[in-house]
Amino acid sequence: MNMGTSESEKRIRRLLEGFKQQDELHSSFKNHFIQSIFRKIESLFPGHDFGSELADHILLFAENFISCTESVIDKDNNYPEYRMNEEVNRMKKLIEKLPVYEHEDVLHKEAKKSIVKYFPEVFELSAQGFRLLEFNTCFFNQGFMDNFYALDKPVKQP
């Protein structure tokens, strides 16, 4: 009976170690993502101060990119092809209806660099998985752009 407890404890330790590694990956991703997006915004809007709200929006942007990337990787590994096709088509229709913002492509490209750096699994996605990831990141990029442009008008620093 003691052996069962020992095996159970080993499984729990392995599970907890997996959670710890996942937390460390997410933390590193967020730090890199926030710094790279903030630097890109500073280069696009030199001399402007968007206030402390910008940091909150970039953090949410990073968390959304983590979530959608992990979700797409899981779906690509587990969904049947017809379900992937349905989701890709739904997202494509949604993305086509979204407004276009100045600099949205620049920020989207910068944000995707973090995915490639921290989630090498994206290189193994199927064609539909890659399309779904692209549409999902476009969707969350759009959400960030909505929030970004809704911030108070940037104020030129003296």
PyMOL commands that set and color helices and strands:
alter all, ss='L'
color gray80, all
select helices_A, chain A and resi 2-44+53-78+81-96+104-118+120-124+127-150
alter helices_A, ss='H'
color red, helices_A
select strands_A, chain A and resi 48-49+155-156
alter strands_A, ss='S'
color yellow, strands_A
deselect
rebuild
show_as cartoon
